[in-house]
């Protein structure tokens, strides 16, 4: 059979095989194939620190013993599931999905969400305090009310939060510590996903019952009184199986009065039959965090006295989540398949808004449920189609309470921020969507993919406090009224039409060219619509939309492999606060960039991997924001580094040993819209090592910020001050695992 025919027939086989078995087999082949370097899986604080530091060099020398056997052929047969909802080789897809497999996740051993996706071009995740994080995917780093609405977070293809009630830190609500893989789509997602699939998608895939090792337990110790215990057990019998993955973490925090305790639990049950396959997933998470706030002053992170201090010693974040879903696949006649996925969720969080004067406490909760339905049909040997519909209902509540008067501002500014309740409301959201996704082969080398999604989101809002910008008892504030304005009860509706078109060309058996274009959208979040300020009583907002165009080329030639792309994106109806403090959707952002992942096998045991991005995100409109801050067409968007990247030198002297030296780069970026204040960026070195021992034992060593560089995880300029979340210095972690 010709390679071009294998390209087409392989795609069709993936759409006809049983979902669970084909994904399992394909991933097994990818991880365990004879591809050489690319295979395989990857109380006293002072005493502990000394022990770990002294162990590092000895372990590195010990790890280096041994010899590598096997070839080093780079393969492109990696399988992804996010784009189509079913496993497909990445080679055939006209999209940019990147899969971070279990071997890489195990090597990184991320202790914070910001460490998860450093190997994915175009992605930047910054750490706040504890488990807090902000995300950028082919975009600036968004903050504020709608920051989370730009990205869709999935677990096994199901959103972890309802439309309109997202949380910007939501990555800590997923058991990423024990994920099978994480897939990232940069830019708008396929028509299978709607609101919030705007700037990107992160899909966390859970471990199956047959995940190897079947049973394992580990204990990890690290700097700052860090402790993490993990347990993963599972079993398979006649195609049915179960898996429990659980972990518990304690971190003392490197700053004063900080740290957290966190627990996560995942139960997965799989059923397999001739006509019906099923998956049941139950996941629960809990976080109790003592939060360290910003430090203030130009380059404050370079001052040790400030770097390790905490100006907000009473700040906290408590969060809990519970999700349950079932995925059923019914095999119909003529090769058709019907997927039905009902799900239910509970999200709750209470936290100190330490970044605001008065440090109010916000408490949010949302109960939600929905169902996803997909019908897969093969119209001809060269054409397949997916018809789908999504429906979701959510009930959410929001309360913001300021426990005391503001003492850090001049009297006129403090008086408009009164003690007491600022907001107290409930909102229901209803989402309904329908879509069609078509795949057609013009010939064995050309693949066409296109689709259309129609989606509507409706909010019904009820306010429990006096309407307007008064105090919670209805008494007006001096100096023109209170800052916080509560609209009257109302309903809002948003409808979006989202097209998608892509083509891929198999230029050679090992090279693919592709073109992709599409539109993403997100409805305004409830906080943007109903938490208003000053004299704004109604927020007349539009859905944010993003039109994206992309050209890509991926392939391999001998020892060299690459995956490159260039893109152009235009975001319309960008939501921001104007000079009056009003929420408006008059903004536009233009983004253009190039991304690349390169790999080169130097020797039989040594390879170098490069991942990089150069992108320009600029304002495509002008606006006076007040207080001397202006948006000007052509200015860089704030929090948008032009360059991001990593270089990893990976050495595998034996099947049982792996070491990696990683350089992580974040370029400089502006801290305000008028491009007057700037942070210079940072370059960090990390070391990772793994060693398999006897009888199922293994050892892992991780050293982050090897050079002990002073840097800012996130920089900001607000209220006339530079402010930073400082990064920690050198940290060392040692993990011991036992596989049964």
N, C-alpha and C positions, 0 to 999 in steps of 0.2 A: 504494500500500500504506500502511495506517495505521502510525503510529509504534509502536503497541503490537505490531503484527505483525512489524515490523522487529526489535523487541526480542527476540521469540521466535525468528524465523527466523534472525537473526544468530547466536544461540547455537547453533542446530542446525547451521548451516553450518560453524561452527568445529569441531564434533565430527565432521563428515564429510569435510572437506578434508584433504589431505595435511599431516601435522604440520609438516614443515619449511617447506613453501611458505606455509602459512597464517600461521605465526608470523612468517615473514620479511615477508610482504606486509603483515600487520596492523601490525607495528612500523614498517615503512617508511612506511605511511600516517600513522601517529601522529606520527612524527618530521618528515616532510616535507610534511604537509598545509598548505594555505594558512590556517594559524591564527596568522599574524602573530607576535606576541611569543613564543608557545609553541613555534614551530618551530625548526629548525636544530640543529646539533650543538654540539652544543656543541663550585795550589797555595799561593797566599798567602791565608790566611783573612782577614786584615785588609783587603787590597786588594779581595778579592771582596766583602766586606761593604760597603765604601764604594762600589764600583761599583754594586751592586744598589740600595743606598739612594738614591744620586744618580739612578739611572735611573728610579726609581718615579714621581716626579712628572712627569718629562718624558713617560714612556710614557702615564700617565693622560691628559695633555693631548692627546697624539697620538691615543690611542684614541678620544677623544670626537668626532673629526671625522667627518662624514658625516650621512646622513639615513635614516630608516626608511621602508620601503614595505611595505604589506600590512595586512590587517585583524587584529583582536585578539580573535577569538572563542574563548572558552575551550571546549574540547571534552572530553567524558567517554568517548571511545572507546578509552582506553588499554587495552592487552591485558596480562593476567597469566597465568602458567602454573602457579604453585606449588599453588594450591588444588585443581585437578583433574588436574594432570599434562599438560594440553594447553592451548593458548591460548584464552582466553575474555575477552570485554570485561568490564572491571571493573564496568561499569554493572549487569550482570545478577546479580552474585554477592552472596549474603548473607554476606559476610565483609569483613574490614578490610585485605586485602592492599594494601601500598603498594609501588609500583615506583619505584626510583631509576634513571632512564635514563642512557644513555651521555653525553648532553649535560651532565647535572648532574655525573656522575662525572668527566668531563674538566675541567669548570670547577673543581671542588673540588681535583683533583689530589692526593688524600690521600697524605700521607707517613707516616701512622700510622693503624691501624685505627680509632682514636677519632674521626677526622675523616670517616669514611665516611657515617654515617647521621644527621648533625645535622639533616637536613631531615625526618626521620620522627618524628611525634609518639609519645610513650611510650617512646622508645628513648634510652638513655644508655650510651655506651661511654667508659670512662676509660682513659687511657694510664698504663702503668707505666714501666719503663725500656726504651728501645729500641723494639722491636716488641711488647712485652707489653701486654695489655689485659684489662679485665674488662667484662662486658656486663650490662645490665639491659633487659628488654623487659616493660613493664607489671608491673614487679617491683622490689624492692630490688636493690641491687648485691650479688650473692652472692659470697662468698669461701670458701676452704677446699676440702675434699675433693670435695664434690659441686657446686661452683659451676658447672662446665661442663655438668652433667647437666640443667640446667633449660632449655637451649636446643639446638635441632637445627640444625647447620650443614650445608648441602647445596651441592653443585655440580652444576648441570644436573639437579637432583632426586634426587641420590644422596648419602647421608651421607658426610662426609669422614673420619669416625672410627667405629670399632665401638662398639656398646653396651657400657657398663661400663668403657671405656678412654679416655674423652674427656680433652681438655686444655683448661683454661680459656682459654689464649691462642691457640686454634686458628685464629683469623682470619688469622694470618700464614702458615698453611699453604695459603692459597688465593691465586690470582693475581687479587686484586681490582684491582690497578693497571691491568689490561687487560681488565676485565670488560665485557660488552655491557650488562648491567644487574644490579641487585641487587633482589630482592623480599623484603619483610619481612611475615611474618604475626605479629600480636600476639595473644598468648594461645594456647590449644591449637590445633594444626593440624587439618587435615581427617583423615578416617580413612585417607588414603593414607600417613600417617606415624605411627610409634609411639613407642617409648621415646626420651625427651629432647625430643619435641615437646610440651613442657609449658608453659613461659611464652612461647615464641615460636620462630619459624623464620626463618633467614636463608638464602636461596637465591641463590647467585651464578651468573649465566648467562654462559657463555663466548661469545666472538666466533665467528660463523659464517664460512665461507669467503667469503661475499659481503659481509662487513662493509665499510663505507666509512669511511675510504679503504682501498682494497684493499692498498696498500703504504705503510708510513710508518715513519719513524725519528725519534727525538727525543733531546735531551740537556737535562737540567735541572740547574742549579746553585743552591745556596742556602746559607743561614747554617750555621755550624758544620761547614764543609767537607763539605756535603751534595752528592752527585752521583748522578744516576740516568740511565741510558741505557735506551731502549726500542726494540724492533723488532717490527713486526707485518707479516707478508706472507701473502698468500693468493691463491688462484685458483679459478675455477669453469669447468667444461667439461661441457656436456650434462647438467647437473643434479648432477654429481659435483664435489667440491671439497675443498680443503685450506686450513688456516691454521696458521701458526706465530706465536705471541706469546711474546716473551721480554723480560726486563728484568733489570738488575743495579743494585744500589744500594749506596752507601757513605755512612755518616753518622758524622761525628766525635764526635757527642754534645755537648750543651751542658754536661754535668757532667763532672767530672774522671774520667779512666780509664773512660769509657763510649763508646758508639758501636757500630756493627754493620756487617757486610757481608751482603748478602742477594741471592740469585739465584732467579728463577722462570722456568719453561719450560712452555709449553702447546702441544700439537699436537692439532689436531682434523681429522678426515677425515669427510666426509659423502658418502653414496651415495644415489642416488635412482632408483627404478624404479617400474613400474606396480604391482607387487604387493608390493614390499619396499623399505623405506627404512632406512638405517642411519646411525649416528653412532659414531665411535670417538674417545675422548678419552684422551690421555696427559698427565699433569701431574707435574712434579717441582719441589720447592722445597728451598732450603738457607738456613739462618740461622746465622751465627756472631756472637755478641753479647757485649760486655763490659757487665755489668749494674751499674747504680748503685742502691743500696738506699735505704731510708727515711732521711730526716733527722729528728732528734728535738727535741722542745721545742715549747711552745705557740707557734703561728704562726711556726714556724721558716722557712717558705717566704718570709717577708718579710725575712729576714736574708740579704743577698747572699753573705756568707761561707759560710753553710750551704746556700743554694739551689744553688750551683754545686759543692758538695763531693760526695764519694762515700765514705761510711763503710765500704763493702764493695768495695775496689779489686780484689780477686781474684775477685769473683763473675762468673759467665758463664752463657750459655745457648746451647747448640748444638742445632739441630733439623733433621731431614731428613724429607721425606715423598715418597712416590711412589704415584700412583694411575693405574689404567687401567680404563676401562669401555667397553662397547659397548651401544648402544641400537638395538634392531631393532623395526621396526613392520611387521607383516604384514597386508595388507589381505585379509580373508576375504570370503565371500559375504554378501549381504544387508546390506552396509554395516558389518559388524563389523570390529574391528581388534584385533590381538593384539600387545601390547608385551612384549618380553623384554629385560631389562637385566642382564647379568652384569657383575661388577666385582671388582677385587682391589686391596688397599692395603698399604702398608708405612709405618709411622710410627715414628720413633725420636727420642728427645730425652734430653739430659743437661744438668742445670742446677744451680746453687747455690741452695739454699733459704735465702737471705740473711736472710729475715724470721724465722728460727728461731735460738735460741741454739745455738752450735756450728757454724752454717752447713753442715749436711750437704749432700751431693751426691746428687741423685736421678737415676737412669737408668731410662727406661721404653722399651719397644719393643712393638709389636703388628703381627702379620701377620694379615690378614683377607680374606675373600672372601664374596661373596653373590650373590643374584639377585633381581630384582624382576620379577614377572609381572602384567600387567593385560590383561583382556579387556573391550573396550568394545562395548556392544551397544545398538541402538536398538529398544526394545520396541514403540514406537508413534510417530506424529509428534510426540507431546507428552511422551514418556518415554524417558529413556536411563539406562543403568546401567553401572557399572564393577565387575567382579569382580576381586579381586587377591589376591596372596600374596607375602610376602617371606620369604626365608631367608638366614641369615648365620652364619658361623663365624669366630671370632677366637681367636688364641693370643697372650697378652700376658705380659710379664715386667716385674717391678718390683724395683729395688734402691735402698736408701738407705744411704749410707755417710758417717760423720762422720770427717773426716780428723784431727782433734785434739781435745784436751779443751776443755771449756767454761771460759772464763776471765772471763765477764761476769756471772755469777750467784753468789749465796752458795753455799758448799760443799754444803749439803744439796740444793739444786736442781741444781747442776752434777753431782753424783755420780750422779744418776739419768739423766743424759744421757751415757752412756759413749762414748768413742771406739770406732770400728769400725762393723760392719754393724748397722743397726737392723732392716731388713726385707730379705728376699730370697725372692721367691716367683714362681710362675707361675700363670696362670689361663686356662682356656678358657671362652669364652662361646658359647652356641648360641641363636640367636633364630629363632623361627618365628611368622609372623602370617598371618591371613586376614581379608579385609574385603569389604564390599559398599557401594557408594555409589550412591544413586538420585537422579535429577533429574527433576522432573515439573512441567509447566505446567498449573495448574488452568484458567487462561484466559490470554489474551495479556498480562495485566498481573501475574499472580501466579505466582511461581516457588517451588517447594518443593524443598529439598535435604536429604537425610538419609542416614545411614550408620551402620555398626557395624563395629568392629575388635576382633578377639580376638588377643592377643599373649602369647607366653610367652618368658621369658629364663631360661636356666639357666647357672650358673657352676660350674666344677670347679676347685678351688684346691689347690695343692701348695706346702708350705712347705719351704725348704731350710736353715733354721736351727733351733736348739733351740726347742721349743715353750715359750711363756710369756714372762714379762718378765725374762729374764736377759740378760747380755751375750752377744755372738755366740759365745763359747766355753763357754757354759753356766753361768758363774759368776754368782751373784746379785749385784745391786747393793745397797749399804747403804741405809738410810733407807726400808725397806719394799719394795725392788725397783725395777727400772729403769722408766722411763716407758713404754718401748715394749713392747707385748705382741703376740706372734705366735700366732694360733690354730693348732690342729692342722688337718691336711688335712680338707676338707669339700666338700660341694656345697650350693648354694642355688638355689632356683627361685622365679620371680615370674610371676604370670599377671595380666593386666589386660584388662578389657572396657571399650572406649572408644566411647560413642555420640556422635553429632553430629546436630544438627537446625538448619535455617535456612530462612527465608522472605524473599523480597524482593518489593517491590511497586513497579511503575513508576507512580508517582503522575502524572507528566506525561512528555512525551518527554525532558525534561532533568532530572528529579528521581527519585531512588530512595530508598525507605525499606526498611530490613531489620532482621530480628531473627535472632540467632544464639545457640545454646547448645551446649555440648559439654564433654567431659571429656578432659583430657590426663593422661599419667602418665609416670613414669620409674622404672625399676628402680634400686636403689642401685648406686653405682659400686663397683668392686672395692676402691678405696682406702678407702671407707667401711666395707666389710665385713671387710677383712683387715689393715688397718693400725690396730690397736687400741692402747689405752693403759691403764696401771696394772693393775687387777685384772680388766679385762674380757677374757674369753677367747672369747666368742661375741657377735656383734652380731646380735640378733634384730630385723631391720629390715623394714619394709613399704615397698612402692613409694609414692613421693610421688604424690598425685593432685591435680588442679586442676579444679574445677567452675566454668565460666565462663558468664556471661549478658551479652548485648550488644544495644543498640539503636543503629542508625546512620541517618544521613541525608546523602546527597550529591547535589549538583546544581549548576546554574548558572543565573544570571539576568542577562542582558546582560553587563556587564563583571565581574560578581562570581561567583566560584566557591567552593564549600565542600565539605568532607568531614568530618563530625562524628560522634562516637559517645560513648556512655556505657556503662560496664561495671561488673559486680560479679563478683568471683572469690573463691573460698574454697579454700585449699590445705590438704589434710589430710596427716597423717603426715610433716610437715616434719622433716627430719633435722638434728640439732644435737648438740653435746657438752654433757652435763649437768655438775653440780657435781663428780661423781666422775671426770670426763674420759671418760665412756662415750658412744659413739655410740648415740643413741636416735632413734626416729621418732614422738615423742609430740606434736610441735608442730602448730600451726595458724596460718595467716596469712590475714587478710581484706584484700582490696584492692578499692577502688572509685575510679572516676575518670572524667574527661571528657577527650576529645582532640579537636583540631580542626586542619584545614588550610584556610586561607582565602587567596584570591587576589583582587586587584582591579587592573584595568588602569586606570591613572591617565591616561595619554596614549597616543598611537600608539607611543611608544618607551619608556615607563616603566611598571613594574608593581611592586606590593608583595605579598609573600608572607609569611604568618604561619603558623607551626606551633607548637602548644603543648599542654601537658598539665598538668592539676591532678589529683593522685591522692593518696590516703591509703592507705598500707600499714601495717597494725597487727597486733600479736600478738593472737590469739584464745585465749590460754592463759597460765597463770602458771607460773613455774619459777624456783627458786633456782639460779643458775649458779656460786655460790661467789665468794669474794674480793670481797664487797660488790656483786656484779652480779646484778640480778634482771630476769627477764622478767615483766611485768605486763600482764594483759589490757587492751587499749586503747592501750598505748604504741606509738609509731611504731617500725617495724622499723628497725634501724640501716642506714645507707647508703641511705636512701630519701628523696630530695628530693620535696617535695610539688609543686614547680613545675619544669617543664622547657620550653624553647621556643627559638624563633629568629624573628627578623624580617629579611627580606631585601629590599633595595631593588635591583631589577634594571633596568638601563638598556641599551637596545639601539638606539643611534642609527643603525645601519646593519646590513645583513645580515652584514657582515664583522666586526662589533665588538660586544662585550658586556662590561659592567662590573657588578659586584655588590658591595654593601656589606652585610655580614651581622653581626647582633648575636646572639650565642649566650648563652643564660641557663641556669644551673644553680642551683637554689635551695639553701638551707641544709639540712643533714641531721645526724642524730644519729650519734655514733661508737660508741655502746655500747647494749646492750639495755636498760639501766635509764634511758636518756635523760638522762644527767648531763653528757656532754661533746659538743660540737657544733662543726661547721664551718659558716661563714656562707654558703658558695656563691660564685659568681663570675659576672661578665658580661664577655664578650670581644667585640672587634670584629675582623673579618677583611675583607680586600678581595681580590676576584678580578677579573681582566681577561683578555680574549682578543682578539686581532686577527689576522685573516687577511691575509696579504701576497700577493705575486705568485708565480706559478709553483709553487703548492702549499706555500709557506712560511707558517708561522703562528707567533705569539709569544704566550706566556701569562705573566702576572705574578700572583703570590700573596703577600700580606702577612698573616701571622697574628699575633694579639695586637697589633693596631696601636697601642694605647695603652701597650704595654710593662707591663702589669699584673702584679703579683706575686700568684700564686694557687697553689692546690694541685690538681694533676690528680686526686689521690685523698688523702683524709684518713682517719686511723685512730686508735684509742686502744687500745693493747694493752700488757700487761706493765707497767701503771702509767704509761705515757708517751704523749703525743701524738706521732704520727709521720706523715710526709707523703711522697708523691711530688710534688716541686715541678713546676709547669709552667714552660716556657721563656718568655723574654721575646719581644720582637718578632723575628720571623723573616721573611726575604724569599727568595722563590724565583722564578727566571726560567727558562722553558722555551722552547726553540726546536725546532719540528717541521717535517719535510719530508714531504709526501705525494707519492707517485710515481704 
